Amino acid sequence: MRVLLFALLEIVLFPLQLIGSLVYSFRVRFVNMPRGISGTAYEPYMTRLLLHHIGSRNDGGAERIAPHLPALSPLVLRSMMDTLVLAARWSGFRGSVLAYPGPRPSTMMTFISHRTHFFDSAVAAAAAAGSPIRQFVVLGAGWDTRSYGPLPDGADLRAPAGRGSGEALRCFEVDEPPTQSAKVEALRAAGVDCGHVVFAPTDFNQQSWLASLKEHGFDPDLPTFILWEGVTMYLDDAAVDKTLREVAGLAPGSCVAFDFLSRELVLCRKPFVVLGNYAKYAMKAFYGESWLFGVSTAAPAGERAREFIEARGLALRGFEAFGGEAERGTPLGGLIVAGVPDPREG
Ligand SMILES: C[S@@+](CC[C@H](N)C(=O)[O-])C[C@H]1O[C@@H](n2cnc3c(N)ncnc32)[C@H](O)[C@@H]1O
């Protein structure tokens, strides 16, 4: 009944959503892209914003910067986001697409919510009392707002409360210069305090993120948590490899959390020939970007992830497949937490 009501409301509100989508697409193409600002950064961000508005995941920072991001505007937000939220509220429908934590196994439609929850949990563990982590780095930060407000579980990266060391985490964000300066402008325009975050503009394909961070006061001898969400697929194999090897050289106890796409999907091989070709075309046409990197997810995907991580000097601390290994045999990708082994671990 709720699904039906939601579907009916969606049909009625569709013209408004269409207008919003058209204005949004226009702004991505003709306001963002000419300035070199990431278009793909909106994909996970819009999901987090939607979850916030629906009331399933708190993200006040995302809400505050929304009207100040280059591809968004009050018209886009009202017609795309508010209409969907109204349909969900009036119908009471909270299907898996709007759920947080996302369902497992996730699907193509729900994997961003699954991924968001996986990374929220990893960040919360790094920020928790008793954690050895002293620095928090977001690589390819886009419009991520985890450094600017309480996390969904209530932990706050800005506040020392509850942390064993009694010190707040040192926060860093790395992104390509145009995207990063658009974010800083949006944070300032929204009045979001970002004084505790150090911004290190870097293009991973041109420059070492580690060298850039060191120039900005990063201490490689302190245990560090690195969040690398939604980025590896846009880099080439060498850039991913180099990043993981650089993480492996950080202080013991350091961790990196990242996601990857199935290599079979990126290369449009079985069982993703159709989906891979469609996604390749859509990504290029809409965002002008291509998927480059993937790790094979042929069963058993967890073992392949372990081999991949260990070959780069790290230890696998957490793995989840996304996109349903059970249904398809080959998941769409995976989520990883990898740590720098402590020499005392043997
Ligand atoms: C899909 S977005 C993900 C953003 C953010 N991590 C999130 O989950 O909301 C990919 C991000 O990676 C950044 N990125 C892509 N290629 C990069 C490169 N070569 N150097 C630095 N950043 C890059 C983009 O600017 C963008 O912010």
The ligand as a Gaussian input file, in Angstrom:
#p B3LYP/6-31G(d) Opt

LIG

0 1
 C       33.007000      10.119000      -6.713000
 S       33.875000      11.444000      -5.980000
 C       33.910000      10.906000      -4.296000
 C       33.980000      12.051000      -3.355000
 C       33.924000      11.686000      -1.867000
 N       35.002000      10.821000      -1.471000
 C       32.603000      11.084000      -1.514000
 O       32.504000       9.867000      -1.351000
 O       31.640000      11.840000      -1.417000
 C       35.531000      11.244000      -6.522000
 C       36.459000      12.298000      -5.948000
 O       37.797000      11.947000      -6.307000
 C       38.461000      13.099000      -6.740000
 N       39.500000      12.701000      -7.690000
 C       39.326000      11.993000      -8.826000
 N       40.504000      11.886000      -9.485000
 C       41.415000      12.546000      -8.714000
 C       42.801000      12.802000      -8.867000
 N       43.474000      12.379000      -9.933000
 N       43.428000      13.516000      -7.901000
 C       42.743000      13.957000      -6.809000
 N       41.433000      13.748000      -6.634000
 C       40.778000      13.055000      -7.570000
 C       37.383000      13.936000      -7.405000
 O       37.752000      15.311000      -7.505000
 C       36.207000      13.691000      -6.474000
 O       36.151000      14.606000      -5.428000

